[in-house]
Amino acid sequence: MEFGKHITKSLWGLADKALPVAYGLAYVYLVIRVLPEEEFGNFVLLQEIFLIISGLATALALQPMLKFASEAGKDSSPIVIVGILLNLAFVILSSVAVVVTRNVLGDVLHAPTLAPLLLYVPAMLGASFIRNIALVLLQTRFGISRIFWVDALHFLGTPVLVWVYSRMHLFDSAKDLILINIISLSASSLLGLILTWSMVKWKARPTAGDFRRTWEYGSYSLGGNVSYLVYSKADTFILSAFTGPVQVAVYSSAKVFTRIFDMVTQVIQMFLLPGVSLLASRGERKNLKAVVEKSLLFSGVGMLFVMIPMLFLAGPLVSILYDGRYPDAVLILQIFMLMSLAVPVLAIGSNVLMGLGEARASFILGIQMLVISVVAYLVTIPWFGAVGAAVGVVVASYVMAWIALERVRHYVPFTIPEVLARWGDIRVFARSQFRKLTRHRA
Protein backbone atom coordinates (compact mmCIF):
# COMPACT_ATOMS: atom_id res chain seq x y z
CA MET A 1 0.00 0.00 0.00
CA GLU A 2 1.56 3.29 -1.16
CA PHE A 3 0.41 6.22 0.93
CA GLY A 4 0.81 8.61 -1.99
CA LYS A 5 -2.03 6.91 -3.88
CA HIS A 6 -4.40 7.85 -1.09
CA ILE A 7 -3.32 11.46 -0.61
CA THR A 8 -6.64 12.98 -1.72
CA LYS A 9 -8.68 10.83 0.64
CA SER A 10 -6.12 11.41 3.36
CA LEU A 11 -6.49 15.16 2.99
CA TRP A 12 -10.27 14.84 3.22
CA GLY A 13 -9.75 12.63 6.27
CA LEU A 14 -7.48 15.18 7.88
CA ALA A 15 -9.95 17.94 7.06
CA ASP A 16 -12.74 15.91 8.64
CA LYS A 17 -10.81 15.17 11.80
CA ALA A 18 -9.67 18.79 11.98
CA LEU A 19 -13.33 19.74 12.47
CA PRO A 20 -13.29 18.81 16.20
CA VAL A 21 -10.17 20.95 16.54
CA ALA A 22 -11.94 23.89 14.91
CA TYR A 23 -14.92 23.16 17.13
CA GLY A 24 -12.61 23.18 20.14
CA LEU A 25 -11.14 26.56 19.24
CA ALA A 26 -14.61 28.04 18.79
CA TYR A 27 -15.59 26.32 22.03
CA VAL A 28 -12.80 28.23 23.80
CA TYR A 29 -13.94 31.64 22.59
CA LEU A 30 -17.69 31.15 22.60
CA VAL A 31 -18.27 28.76 25.51
CA ILE A 32 -15.42 28.45 28.01
CA ARG A 33 -14.82 32.21 28.20
CA VAL A 34 -18.55 32.90 28.54
CA LEU A 35 -20.23 30.29 30.72
CA PRO A 36 -19.86 30.42 34.51
CA GLU A 37 -17.44 27.75 35.73
CA GLU A 38 -20.10 25.57 37.35
CA GLU A 39 -22.27 25.65 34.21
CA PHE A 40 -19.30 24.74 32.04
CA GLY A 41 -18.32 21.95 34.43
CA ASN A 42 -21.87 20.55 34.35
CA PHE A 43 -21.90 20.51 30.56
CA VAL A 44 -18.54 18.73 30.48
CA LEU A 45 -19.87 16.00 32.78
CA LEU A 46 -23.07 15.58 30.72
CA GLN A 47 -21.14 15.52 27.47
CA GLU A 48 -18.79 12.86 28.82
CA ILE A 49 -21.78 10.67 29.75
CA PHE A 50 -23.22 11.17 26.26
CA LEU A 51 -19.89 10.33 24.61
CA ILE A 52 -19.44 7.22 26.75
CA ILE A 53 -22.84 5.85 25.73
CA SER A 54 -22.21 6.72 22.08
CA GLY A 55 -18.78 5.09 22.24
CA LEU A 56 -20.14 1.90 23.78
CA ALA A 57 -22.95 1.71 21.21
CA THR A 58 -20.37 2.11 18.46
CA ALA A 59 -18.22 -0.65 19.93
CA LEU A 60 -21.09 -3.11 20.34
CA ALA A 61 -22.94 -2.50 17.07
CA LEU A 62 -21.15 -0.16 14.68
CA GLN A 63 -17.59 -1.49 14.82
CA PRO A 64 -18.76 -5.00 13.82
CA MET A 65 -20.81 -3.33 11.08
CA LEU A 66 -17.72 -1.48 9.86
CA LYS A 67 -15.56 -4.61 9.77
CA PHE A 68 -18.04 -7.04 8.22
CA ALA A 69 -19.57 -4.51 5.81
CA SER A 70 -16.07 -3.52 4.62
CA GLU A 71 -15.37 -7.17 3.84
CA ALA A 72 -18.77 -7.83 2.22
CA GLY A 73 -18.76 -4.79 -0.06
CA LYS A 74 -22.12 -4.16 -1.76
CA ASP A 75 -23.67 -7.30 -0.19
CA SER A 76 -23.51 -5.79 3.29
CA SER A 77 -27.17 -4.83 3.85
CA PRO A 78 -28.05 -7.74 6.20
CA ILE A 79 -25.13 -6.99 8.52
CA VAL A 80 -25.95 -3.27 8.40
CA ILE A 81 -29.53 -3.94 9.52
CA VAL A 82 -28.26 -6.08 12.40
CA GLY A 83 -25.95 -3.25 13.47
CA ILE A 84 -28.75 -0.70 13.36
CA LEU A 85 -31.08 -2.85 15.48
CA LEU A 86 -28.38 -3.64 18.05
CA ASN A 87 -27.38 0.01 18.21
CA LEU A 88 -31.01 1.06 18.74
CA ALA A 89 -31.51 -1.42 21.58
CA PHE A 90 -28.36 -0.25 23.37
CA VAL A 91 -29.24 3.44 23.05
CA ILE A 92 -32.76 2.89 24.43
CA LEU A 93 -31.54 0.89 27.43
CA SER A 94 -28.79 3.42 28.17
CA SER A 95 -31.21 6.34 27.96
CA VAL A 96 -33.52 4.71 30.49
CA ALA A 97 -30.57 4.00 32.81
CA VAL A 98 -29.40 7.64 32.74
CA VAL A 99 -32.88 8.99 33.46
CA VAL A 100 -33.43 6.57 36.35
CA THR A 101 -30.02 7.18 37.98
CA ARG A 102 -29.72 10.94 37.31
CA ASN A 103 -30.03 11.96 40.97
CA VAL A 104 -27.50 9.37 42.10
CA LEU A 105 -25.05 10.54 39.44
CA GLY A 106 -25.47 14.14 40.57
CA ASP A 107 -24.71 13.18 44.18
CA VAL A 108 -21.69 11.01 43.36
CA LEU A 109 -20.16 13.70 41.14
CA HIS A 110 -20.76 16.49 43.71
CA ALA A 111 -22.85 18.27 41.08
CA PRO A 112 -26.43 18.69 42.39
CA THR A 113 -27.47 20.90 39.45
CA LEU A 114 -26.42 18.21 36.98
CA ALA A 115 -29.35 15.85 37.63
CA PRO A 116 -32.08 17.78 35.72
CA LEU A 117 -29.74 18.31 32.78
CA LEU A 118 -29.27 14.54 32.40
CA LEU A 119 -32.88 14.31 31.20
CA TYR A 120 -31.60 15.72 27.89
CA VAL A 121 -29.15 12.86 27.30
CA PRO A 122 -31.78 10.65 25.57
CA ALA A 123 -32.58 13.54 23.20
CA MET A 124 -28.90 13.95 22.32
CA LEU A 125 -28.58 10.21 21.69
CA GLY A 126 -31.65 10.26 19.48
CA ALA A 127 -30.40 13.29 17.55
CA SER A 128 -27.05 11.60 16.81
CA PHE A 129 -28.41 8.09 16.10
CA ILE A 130 -28.69 8.26 12.29
CA ARG A 131 -25.54 10.37 12.06
CA ASN A 132 -23.40 7.68 13.71
CA ILE A 133 -24.75 4.96 11.43
CA ALA A 134 -24.27 7.10 8.32
CA LEU A 135 -20.63 7.81 9.20
CA VAL A 136 -19.90 4.09 9.44
CA LEU A 137 -21.66 3.32 6.16
CA LEU A 138 -19.70 6.03 4.36
CA GLN A 139 -16.49 4.76 5.93
CA THR A 140 -17.06 1.26 4.52
CA ARG A 141 -17.02 2.80 1.02
CA PHE A 142 -14.20 5.22 1.85
CA GLY A 143 -16.60 8.13 1.21
CA ILE A 144 -14.33 10.49 3.10
CA SER A 145 -15.49 13.71 1.45
CA ARG A 146 -19.13 12.94 2.32
CA ILE A 147 -18.11 12.08 5.88
CA PHE A 148 -16.59 15.55 6.06
CA TRP A 149 -19.88 17.27 5.21
CA VAL A 150 -21.89 15.17 7.67
CA ASP A 151 -19.45 16.03 10.44
CA ALA A 152 -19.24 19.68 9.38
CA LEU A 153 -22.94 20.24 10.03
CA HIS A 154 -22.38 19.37 13.69
CA PHE A 155 -18.86 20.61 14.41
CA LEU A 156 -19.26 23.90 12.52
CA GLY A 157 -22.99 24.23 13.05
CA THR A 158 -22.70 24.19 16.84
CA PRO A 159 -20.37 27.21 17.17
CA VAL A 160 -22.41 29.13 14.59
CA LEU A 161 -25.57 28.52 16.62
CA VAL A 162 -23.76 29.46 19.86
CA TRP A 163 -22.73 32.74 18.23
CA VAL A 164 -26.31 33.40 17.06
CA TYR A 165 -27.75 32.58 20.49
CA SER A 166 -25.14 34.83 22.12
CA ARG A 167 -26.02 37.74 19.83
CA MET A 168 -29.64 37.27 20.86
CA HIS A 169 -28.60 37.21 24.55
CA LEU A 170 -29.98 33.66 24.91
CA PHE A 171 -26.74 31.86 25.79
CA ASP A 172 -25.75 31.75 29.45
CA SER A 173 -26.21 28.18 30.72
CA ALA A 174 -25.34 24.54 30.12
CA LYS A 175 -28.95 23.90 29.06
CA ASP A 176 -28.61 26.37 26.18
CA LEU A 177 -25.51 24.57 24.93
CA ILE A 178 -27.25 21.19 25.20
CA LEU A 179 -30.18 22.39 23.07
CA ILE A 180 -27.79 23.79 20.47
CA ASN A 181 -26.00 20.43 20.26
CA ILE A 182 -29.32 18.64 19.78
CA ILE A 183 -30.13 20.93 16.82
CA SER A 184 -26.72 20.47 15.13
CA LEU A 185 -26.68 16.70 15.69
CA SER A 186 -30.17 16.43 14.18
CA ALA A 187 -29.08 18.38 11.09
CA SER A 188 -26.03 16.13 10.74
CA SER A 189 -28.25 13.03 10.99
CA LEU A 190 -30.60 14.37 8.31
CA LEU A 191 -27.75 14.87 5.84
CA GLY A 192 -26.33 11.44 6.73
CA LEU A 193 -29.71 9.87 6.01
CA ILE A 194 -29.88 11.53 2.60
CA LEU A 195 -26.35 10.45 1.64
CA THR A 196 -26.65 6.81 2.74
CA TRP A 197 -30.29 5.81 2.22
CA SER A 198 -29.55 4.16 -1.14
CA MET A 199 -26.57 2.23 0.28
CA VAL A 200 -28.80 -0.19 2.20
CA LYS A 201 -31.30 -2.69 0.81
CA TRP A 202 -33.90 -2.26 3.51
CA LYS A 203 -35.78 -5.40 2.50
CA ALA A 204 -32.73 -7.57 3.18
CA ARG A 205 -33.26 -10.29 5.77
CA PRO A 206 -30.37 -10.92 8.20
CA THR A 207 -29.67 -14.53 9.12
CA ALA A 208 -29.10 -15.95 12.58
CA GLY A 209 -25.43 -16.14 11.63
CA ASP A 210 -25.36 -12.38 10.98
CA PHE A 211 -26.74 -11.72 14.44
CA ARG A 212 -24.37 -14.22 16.06
CA ARG A 213 -21.12 -12.98 14.53
CA THR A 214 -22.09 -9.34 15.12
CA TRP A 215 -22.82 -10.08 18.77
CA GLU A 216 -19.66 -12.16 19.28
CA TYR A 217 -17.39 -9.57 17.70
CA GLY A 218 -19.30 -6.68 19.28
CA SER A 219 -19.19 -8.11 22.80
CA TYR A 220 -15.39 -8.32 22.71
CA SER A 221 -15.20 -4.91 21.07
CA LEU A 222 -17.51 -3.54 23.77
CA GLY A 223 -15.26 -4.91 26.49
CA GLY A 224 -12.23 -3.31 24.94
CA ASN A 225 -13.99 0.02 24.48
CA VAL A 226 -15.36 0.07 28.02
CA SER A 227 -11.78 -0.01 29.14
CA TYR A 228 -10.71 2.66 26.66
CA LEU A 229 -13.53 4.94 27.72
CA VAL A 230 -12.64 4.47 31.38
CA TYR A 231 -9.05 5.34 30.48
CA SER A 232 -10.09 8.44 28.52
CA LYS A 233 -13.10 9.65 30.54
CA ALA A 234 -12.72 8.42 34.11
CA ASP A 235 -10.22 11.17 34.92
CA THR A 236 -13.02 13.74 34.61
CA PHE A 237 -15.49 11.77 36.73
CA ILE A 238 -12.98 10.85 39.45
CA LEU A 239 -11.79 14.46 39.58
CA SER A 240 -15.39 15.63 39.95
CA ALA A 241 -16.06 13.05 42.67
CA PHE A 242 -13.15 14.44 44.70
CA THR A 243 -13.37 18.16 43.87
CA GLY A 244 -16.66 19.04 42.11
CA PRO A 245 -17.53 20.68 38.75
CA VAL A 246 -15.46 23.86 39.21
CA GLN A 247 -12.15 21.93 39.16
CA VAL A 248 -13.54 19.94 36.25
CA ALA A 249 -13.94 23.25 34.42
CA VAL A 250 -10.28 24.16 35.05
CA TYR A 251 -9.11 20.71 33.98
CA SER A 252 -11.31 20.69 30.88
CA SER A 253 -10.06 24.13 29.84
CA ALA A 254 -6.68 22.41 29.28
CA LYS A 255 -8.05 19.06 28.10
CA VAL A 256 -9.94 20.73 25.25
CA PHE A 257 -6.59 21.07 23.46
CA THR A 258 -6.21 17.29 23.42
CA ARG A 259 -8.90 17.21 20.73
CA ILE A 260 -5.95 17.12 18.38
CA PHE A 261 -5.17 13.66 19.80
CA ASP A 262 -8.75 12.60 19.11
CA MET A 263 -8.29 13.81 15.54
CA VAL A 264 -5.16 11.70 15.11
CA THR A 265 -6.80 8.64 16.65
CA GLN A 266 -9.87 8.94 14.43
CA VAL A 267 -7.85 9.47 11.24
CA ILE A 268 -5.88 6.34 12.06
CA GLN A 269 -9.09 4.40 12.73
CA MET A 270 -10.74 5.73 9.57
CA PHE A 271 -8.10 4.21 7.30
CA LEU A 272 -6.40 1.50 9.31
CA LEU A 273 -9.37 -0.60 10.48
CA PRO A 274 -10.99 -1.16 7.05
CA GLY A 275 -7.57 -1.33 5.38
CA VAL A 276 -6.22 -3.98 7.76
CA SER A 277 -9.52 -5.90 7.49
CA LEU A 278 -9.18 -5.99 3.72
CA LEU A 279 -5.49 -6.98 3.66
CA ALA A 280 -6.02 -9.66 6.32
CA SER A 281 -8.99 -11.14 4.42
CA ARG A 282 -6.76 -11.39 1.31
CA GLY A 283 -3.85 -12.90 3.22
CA GLU A 284 -1.49 -10.09 2.19
CA ARG A 285 0.77 -10.34 5.23
CA LYS A 286 3.73 -8.54 3.65
CA ASN A 287 1.65 -5.50 2.76
CA LEU A 288 0.03 -5.60 6.18
CA LYS A 289 3.43 -5.51 7.88
CA ALA A 290 4.45 -2.57 5.71
CA VAL A 291 1.29 -0.67 6.60
CA VAL A 292 1.87 -1.16 10.34
CA GLU A 293 5.51 -0.05 10.13
CA LYS A 294 4.74 3.01 8.02
CA SER A 295 1.82 3.99 10.22
CA LEU A 296 3.97 3.89 13.35
CA LEU A 297 6.79 5.97 11.89
CA PHE A 298 4.69 8.48 9.94
CA SER A 299 2.40 9.18 12.90
CA GLY A 300 5.27 9.35 15.40
CA VAL A 301 7.21 11.89 13.35
CA GLY A 302 4.06 13.88 12.72
CA MET A 303 3.25 14.10 16.43
CA LEU A 304 6.65 15.63 17.22
CA PHE A 305 5.46 18.69 15.32
CA VAL A 306 2.55 18.88 17.76
CA MET A 307 4.33 18.16 21.03
CA ILE A 308 7.37 20.43 20.80
CA PRO A 309 5.61 23.73 19.89
CA MET A 310 2.80 23.15 22.38
CA LEU A 311 5.23 22.59 25.25
CA PHE A 312 6.73 26.06 24.71
CA LEU A 313 3.57 27.91 23.71
CA ALA A 314 1.20 26.60 26.39
CA GLY A 315 1.56 29.69 28.60
CA PRO A 316 0.89 32.36 25.98
CA LEU A 317 -1.81 30.22 24.39
CA VAL A 318 -3.85 29.83 27.58
CA SER A 319 -3.36 33.46 28.54
CA ILE A 320 -4.51 34.81 25.18
CA LEU A 321 -7.36 32.41 24.53
CA TYR A 322 -8.88 32.57 28.00
CA ASP A 323 -8.17 36.26 28.51
CA GLY A 324 -6.51 35.68 31.89
CA ARG A 325 -8.96 33.00 33.12
CA TYR A 326 -7.82 29.48 34.08
CA PRO A 327 -4.09 30.21 34.69
CA ASP A 328 -3.73 26.78 36.34
CA ALA A 329 -4.45 25.20 32.96
CA VAL A 330 -0.93 25.98 31.65
CA LEU A 331 0.91 23.25 33.56
CA ILE A 332 -1.93 20.79 32.91
CA LEU A 333 -1.72 21.45 29.15
CA GLN A 334 2.07 20.96 29.13
CA ILE A 335 1.66 17.62 30.91
CA PHE A 336 -0.97 16.53 28.38
CA MET A 337 1.36 17.28 25.48
CA LEU A 338 3.88 14.76 26.81
CA MET A 339 1.65 11.91 25.66
CA SER A 340 1.87 12.95 21.99
CA LEU A 341 3.98 9.94 21.01
CA ALA A 342 1.87 7.41 22.91
CA VAL A 343 -1.44 8.36 21.30
CA PRO A 344 -0.79 7.13 17.73
CA VAL A 345 0.91 3.93 18.93
CA LEU A 346 -2.09 3.01 21.06
CA ALA A 347 -4.52 3.85 18.24
CA ILE A 348 -2.56 1.80 15.70
CA GLY A 349 -2.28 -1.14 18.06
CA SER A 350 -5.98 -1.35 18.91
CA ASN A 351 -7.16 -0.85 15.31
CA VAL A 352 -4.76 -3.43 13.89
CA LEU A 353 -6.01 -6.01 16.38
CA MET A 354 -9.64 -5.26 15.54
CA GLY A 355 -8.92 -5.28 11.80
CA LEU A 356 -7.28 -8.69 12.11
CA GLY A 357 -10.44 -9.96 13.77
CA GLU A 358 -8.56 -10.49 17.04
CA ALA A 359 -11.40 -9.05 19.11
CA ARG A 360 -10.43 -11.19 22.10
CA ALA A 361 -6.89 -9.79 22.09
CA SER A 362 -8.32 -6.29 21.87
CA PHE A 363 -10.66 -7.12 24.76
CA ILE A 364 -7.74 -8.28 26.94
CA LEU A 365 -5.84 -5.12 25.99
CA GLY A 366 -8.85 -3.12 27.10
CA ILE A 367 -9.04 -4.86 30.46
CA GLN A 368 -5.38 -4.06 31.06
CA MET A 369 -6.06 -0.46 30.12
CA LEU A 370 -8.96 -0.35 32.57
CA VAL A 371 -6.85 -1.53 35.49
CA ILE A 372 -3.82 0.63 34.71
CA SER A 373 -5.81 3.83 34.14
CA VAL A 374 -8.02 3.53 37.23
CA VAL A 375 -5.02 2.80 39.44
CA ALA A 376 -3.16 5.78 37.97
CA TYR A 377 -6.11 8.13 38.52
CA LEU A 378 -6.81 6.97 42.05
CA VAL A 379 -3.15 7.41 43.00
CA THR A 380 -2.64 10.86 41.45
CA ILE A 381 -5.99 12.70 41.64
CA PRO A 382 -6.60 12.63 45.43
CA TRP A 383 -3.12 14.04 46.04
CA PHE A 384 -2.67 16.53 43.20
CA GLY A 385 -6.18 17.26 41.90
CA ALA A 386 -6.38 18.40 38.29
CA VAL A 387 -2.60 18.25 37.79
CA GLY A 388 -2.61 14.69 39.13
CA ALA A 389 -5.35 13.75 36.68
CA ALA A 390 -3.18 14.90 33.77
CA VAL A 391 -0.17 12.98 35.13
CA GLY A 392 -2.31 9.86 35.47
CA VAL A 393 -3.48 10.15 31.86
CA VAL A 394 0.08 10.45 30.54
CA VAL A 395 1.45 7.55 32.61
CA ALA A 396 -1.43 5.26 31.63
CA SER A 397 -1.04 6.23 27.95
CA TYR A 398 2.61 5.22 27.71
CA VAL A 399 2.14 1.97 29.60
CA MET A 400 -0.78 1.02 27.34
CA ALA A 401 1.06 2.05 24.17
CA TRP A 402 3.88 -0.34 25.04
CA ILE A 403 1.48 -3.18 25.82
CA ALA A 404 -0.48 -2.56 22.59
CA LEU A 405 2.72 -2.65 20.54
CA GLU A 406 3.71 -5.98 22.04
CA ARG A 407 0.25 -7.40 21.28
CA VAL A 408 0.45 -6.37 17.64
CA ARG A 409 3.92 -7.86 17.23
CA HIS A 410 2.48 -11.23 18.21
CA TYR A 411 0.27 -11.18 15.09
CA VAL A 412 2.32 -8.96 12.76
CA PRO A 413 5.99 -9.54 13.61
CA PHE A 414 8.17 -6.45 13.20
CA THR A 415 11.08 -4.82 14.98
CA ILE A 416 11.79 -1.24 15.95
CA PRO A 417 14.77 -1.07 13.52
CA GLU A 418 12.40 -2.15 10.73
CA VAL A 419 10.04 0.67 11.66
CA LEU A 420 12.89 3.21 11.67
CA ALA A 421 14.07 1.86 8.31
CA ARG A 422 10.83 3.19 6.85
CA TRP A 423 12.37 6.66 7.14
CA GLY A 424 13.25 6.33 3.48
CA ASP A 425 9.55 6.02 2.67
CA ILE A 426 8.94 9.35 4.40
CA ARG A 427 11.60 10.99 2.25
CA VAL A 428 10.18 9.46 -0.93
CA PHE A 429 6.67 10.52 0.02
CA ALA A 430 7.77 14.07 0.91
CA ARG A 431 9.72 14.43 -2.38
CA SER A 432 6.82 13.18 -4.48
CA GLN A 433 4.37 15.56 -2.82
CA PHE A 434 6.83 18.46 -3.14
CA ARG A 435 7.22 17.74 -6.89
CA LYS A 436 3.45 17.64 -7.33
CA LEU A 437 3.10 20.93 -5.45
CA THR A 438 5.80 22.73 -7.44
CA ARG A 439 4.45 21.28 -10.72
CA HIS A 440 0.99 22.54 -9.83
CA ARG A 441 2.26 26.04 -9.04
CA ALA A 442 4.26 26.13 -12.24
N, C-alpha and C positions, 0 to 999 in steps of 0.2 A: 504494500500500500504506500503510494507516494503522496506525501502531504500536499505537494504543490497542485495535484489534480483536484483537490477539494478546497482550494483557496477561497472560491466564491462562497460556497456554503459555510466555510469557516468564518468568513467575514460577517455573513448574516447571523451566524451563531454567536459571534462575539458581540454584534450589535444587539441581539436579543438579550443576552445575558448582561449587557451593559445597562439595560433598562432599569433593573433594580438599583444599580449604582446611581443612575440619574434620579430615580425615585428617592433614594436615600439623601442625595444632596438637597432636593426640593423639600424633603422631610425635615432637614435641619433648619432651613430658612422659614418654612411655612408652619411647622408643627412644634418642633422642640423649642424654638425661640419664643413661641407664642403661648402654648398651653402651660398652665400652672403645673408644677412638678408632680403633684399627686395625680392630676388628671392624665398627664403623660405616662406616669408609672402604671396607672390602671389600664391604659390602652395597651401598653407593652405586654402586660400579663395576659390580657384577653387575646391579643394577637398571637402570643406564644401558644395558648391553648388551641386556638383555631389552626395554627400551623402544625401542631402536633397531630391533631385529628386528621388533617388533610394529608400529612406525611404518612400516617399509618394506613389510611385508606389507599393511598398510592402504592404502598408496599404490598398490601394484601391483594389488591385487585388490579391495579394499573401496571405495576412492574411485570407481573406475569403476562398481561395483555401485550405489553411492549415486546417482550422476548418472543412469545409464541407467534404474535402477529407479524413481527419482523421476519421470522423464519417461514411463515406460511405465505407471505406476499398477498396477492389479491384474494386468496381463499381464506381470509382471516375472519370473516364475519361471525361465525359461531363463537370463536374465542373472544371476540370483542363484546358480543352480547353477554357472555358469562362474566366478563370483567365489569361491565356496566351494572349488572344485577348485584354482584358481590359488593361493588363500591356503594351502591344505593343502600343496601342492607347495613353496611358498616356505618355510613353517615347517619342514618336514622337512629340506630342504637346509640351512637356517640352523642347525638343531639339530646336525646332523652336523658342520658347519664349526666350531661352538663347541667341541664335544667334542674334535675332532681338534687344534685349535689352543690348547687351554686352557693348556698349559704355556708356550707362546710368549707368550700374552697376559699371563700372570702375570709373566714376565720383563720384558717391555716396559713394563709399568705399575709396576714396582718393588714388586710385591705378591705375594710367593711363596706366601702362604697363600690367595690367591684361586683358584688353579688347581683344587683339588678342589671348591670351591663351584660352579664353572661347570658341573659335571655336572648341577646342578639346573635349569639354564636350559631344557632341553627339557621338563621337567616343568611349569615355569611357563608355557611357551608352549602346551603341551597343555591345561593347566587354563583358560587364557584364550581358547582357540580359539573355542568356541561363543559365549562372551560377546561377543567382538568382532563376530561376524557378526550376533548378535541386536540389538546396539545400532544397527548400520547399517540393518537391516530396520525397526526401530521408527522410526528417523529418517526413512525414506522416507515413512512414513505420519504423520509428526509426532506420534508417540506419546510425547510428552515425559514424561508422568507415569509411564509404564511404564519408560522409560529410567531415570528417577530410582530406581525400586526395584531394577532390575538393578544399577546402580552402587552403591546403598546397601549391598547385601550385601557388596561388596568393601571399599568405603572406610570403612564403619562396622564391618563385621565384623572387619577386620584389627585395629584398636585394641582391640576387645572381647576378641579372642583373645589379644592381647599382654598385656592386663591379667590375664586368666585364667591364662595361662602364668606370669606374674610372681608371682601369688599362690601358685602351686604351686611356686615356686622353680625353674622350668624354662626361664627366659628369660635367657640371658647371652651369646649368640653370634649371629653373622650367620646361621648355619645355622638356628637356631630361628626367626628372622624370615622366612627363605625358606620354611620349611615352613608357617608361618602364612599367608603369602601364597598358597601353593598351595591351602590349604584354602578361603580366602575367594574366590579366583578360581574354584574349582570350583563353589562354591555359587552364585556369580553366573552362571556358565554354565548351571547347571541351571535356574535361574529363567528365564533368557533363552530356553532351549530350550522351556520350557512356554509362554511368552508368544508365541513366534513360529512354532511348529511349523505351525499352520494357515495361515500367511501364504504358504507356499510349496507349489506343486504339484510334489511330488517326482518325479512321473512325466513331467514336462515334458522335452522333448528340445531342448537348445540346438543352434543351427545353427552352421555354420562362420563365418558372419558375426558371430554373438554372440561367439565366441572371438576373432575378428580385431579387432573394435572394442574389446573389453575389453583385449586385449593392447596395441593401439596407444595407447589413452588411458592405460592403466596404466603403460606404459613411460616415457612423458613425465612422468606424475605421480610415478613412482618416482625419476626423475632429479631432479625438483624437490625431492622430500622427502629424498633423500640429502643434498642441499645444506642443507636446513633442519635436518636432524638433526645434521649436522656443525656448523652454526652454534650449535645449542642444546646439544649434548652434548660437542663436542670440547674445550671448555674444561676439563671434568673430566678427560678422558683425558690431555690435554697437561700439565695441572697434575700429575697423578699420575706421568707419565713423567719430569718434572723433579724432583718433590719427594717422591712416595710417598703412601700412603693416609692418613697422619696429617694432612697439609695438605689433602687432599681432604675429610677430616672437618670441619676448620675452615671451609673454603669452603662445604661443603654445609650447615653449620649456619646460614649466612646465605641460601644459595640456596633453602632450603626455603620461605622467605617469598615467593619468586617464583611459588609455586603459584597465587597470585591472578592472575598474568599468564596462566598456563595456563587458568584458569577463563574469563577474558575471551576468549582465543583460541578456546576450544572452544564457548562460547556463540555467538560470531560465526559459526563454521563450522556449527554446528547449524542456524541459521536462514538464513544468507546463501547457502550453497552450493546447497541445494535450491530456495530462493526465486529466486535468480538463474537457475538452470537452467530453472525454470518460466517466468519472465518472458521470458527469451531465446528459448525455444522458441515462445512466443506472439507474439514480435516487439514486445513492449510496451517500447519503448526509453525512452519518457518516464517510465514508472513505474520502470524500471530505474535511470535517472539519479537519480530522487528517492530511491530506496533507498540508493544509494551515498552521496549527499550527507548524508542523515540519519544513516546509519551512522557516517560519519566524525565528524560533529559530536557526536552523542549519546555515542559512545564516548570521544571526546577530553575532553569536559566531565566525564564520569563518572570518568575516570582521574585527573583533578586531585584528586578527593576521596580518592584512594588515595595519590598521590605526596606531597602536602603534609604530611599528618599523619605518614606513615611517616618522612619526612626528620627530623622533630623528635623522634619517639618511638623511634627505632631504639635509642638507648643504654639507656633504661629497659627497653624490651621485651626486648632480649637479656639484660640483667642479671637480670631477674625470671624469664624463662622458662628460662634455662639455669643459674640459681642460681650465678652467678659463673663458670661455665665459658665458654670460647670468647669472651673479651673482644675478640679481633681481628675478630670477626664484625661489630662495629658499623659500622666504616667500609665494609666490603664491602657490607653491607645498604643503607647510604645511597647508595652508588654504583649498586647495582641499581635503586633506586627512581627514578633519573634517566631510566630508559628507559620510564617509564609511558606517555608519549605516543606512543612509537614502536610499541609492541606492537599496539594496535588497528589502526593504519594498515597495518602489515605483514600482519596477519591478514585485513583487509578486501581488500587488494590481491590476495593470493594466492587467496583464495576466489572473488572476482569473476572472475578469469581462468579458474579451473577451472570455475566455473559457466557461463561463456560458451563453454566447450568449447575455449578457447585453451590446450590442454595444452602446446603447444610454447613459447608465451610464458612460461608458468609454469615450464617446464623451463629456459629461458634465464635467468629470474629466479633460479632455484635455483643455477645454475652461478655466477652473479655472487655470490650469497650465500656459496657455498662458498669462492670465492677471497678475498673480503673478510674473512670470519670467520677463516679459517686464518691469513691474514697478520696480522690484528689480534692473535690469540692468540700467535703465534710472536714478535711484537714485544714484547708486554707481559708475558707470563708468565715468560720467563727472567729478566727484570730485576726484576719486582715480585711474583712469586709469586701468591698468592691474590688480592691487591688488583689486580694486573695483569690477572688473568683477568676480574675484574668490569669493569674499564675496557674491556677488549677486547670484552666482550659488549655494553656500552652503545654504544660507537663503531660496531660492526658493525650494531647494531639501527637506529640513526638513518640510516646510509647506505643500508641496505636498504629502510627505510620510504620514503625519498625516491624510490629507484629504482622500487619497487612502485607508488607513486602515479603516477609518470610513465607506467608501462606501462598502468595502468588507463585513464588519460586518453586513450590512443591508441584505445581501444575504446569508452569511455563518456566523451565529452568533457564536462568540467565545469571550473569555475574555483574558486579558493579563496574569492573573494567570494560565489559561489553557495552554497558550503558554509556560510559564516558567515551567509548570509541565512536559513538554515534555523533560526536561533535562535528565530524566531517559532513554529516547530513545537514546539520544546521547551517554550515558554511555554504553548502550547495544550494540549499533552500533560500538563504538570504541573497546569494548572488543572482539566482534565477528571478526572484521577485524584484531585485534592484534593476535588472536588465529590462524586465517588463515595464517597470515604472518609468525608467528613462526613455524607453522606446515609445511609450504612450505620450510622454511630454514632448518628445521630438515630433 
